[in-house]
């Protein structure tokens, strides 16, 4: 991972603690007030850079709101021609607001409101993300975050505590930005979704409400409900009697309901097997799971036997809960329409599976689904979801390469083709599930990637999509001379499809 840093404070100590991986790290510690000209000259130096960090400390240097707006405008210009990711400090407050008018709601907030148009423009950029320096300062307090004497002497105003926090935050954010997002959250029940043990305390004895004993669990359920709206699959993984747990959801006035959980493993089987079965039922990898429990033994068992699962402990200490809910494993880079519809799509898949037993052949099953495909070319409204697919899709992915929206936009702008596949059937909409990239060189074409979401596989849709693209290219006079393929530990389904292409030598293509 190649990283460039532009900072108006000395960033060397932060980088030393962070120790980011990468062969090339460009560090530019610049003087206060020089961020804008440095940004405007760095644009042509980013060819080998994947992450650009722009850090400025407006609290220490007390920049005016006008200058903050100039910084954000310069960031927007640089990002528009950059295919990588730009991380920008959100410490926008310039310390210039001294008004005591009733409309003064707070220094930082007022700055953001007055810069509303500029901030919105930055937020709307597909490859700019703010990293939360303001949160870090607030967590330890201004006096514990800053050493003003050292700041003025050596251009490093941060204390050791603040340097450690900033390094840890950047490390966590970088891991999040460069690894696939999680898909499912599996949770225990007793002392996790509610306080108490259902089998011992009874429904009347467990607590999940706004009172002191139950408020943390109530808020945790509210948090999970928000995660469901963002596209996470929720599941239960609890050693309990299923009838008792279902009754608790029916009788207690809690944020979550029984039907909010797409998969329910409530039994006396060990949780290792339950998690494996849940992964099989959902057809997703265990590395896409987050498992939340209060029991250290259960968490350590999963860590030992299923190390690919991310485990998190729900602690009754409220500060720990706040840190848990802020963990990057629960975050989304962006929420697409497919994320919002995720649970409905899995419910529709369950209905599809239910009819398999009532048909007599695979052909009859496919015909009964009444599958419809809609293929688009270079549709920019599809790019957020297609970018997400390049990151998340592993099983059917010819050439695993995570691509940002900006990278796809550049690929199209260079005269190439990006095909997107939407699928629906009588049970519902699969959403945007496939992509084929074709790089053009005159009348010659190279298929740089062919990928499809695992939930659309096994229905001959991949065959139809491939045939459509090759026919469309032939109609455009393009000779598809090569298909790029890179084997990985997870893309065996793609390898099998590629083998079929090679065996058939379809349309004279050599791969």
Helices and strands as residue ranges (DSSP letters): E 3-7, H 12-18, E 25-29, H 35-42, G 43-45, E 51-55, H 58-61, H 65-80, E 85-89, H 107-114, H 116-123, E 128-131, H 133-140, H 142-145, H 148-154, H 160-178, E 184-187, H 198-205, H 215-229, E 233-239, H 242-251, G 258-260, E 263-267, H 271-282, G 286-288, E 289-293, H 296-305, E 310-313, H 318-325, G 328-330, H 337-340, H 342-354, G 355-358, H 362-369, E 372-377, G 380-382, H 383-392, E 396-397, H 405-413, E 417-425, E 428-441, E 444-452, G 454-456, H 461-475, E 479-483, H 492-504, G 506-508
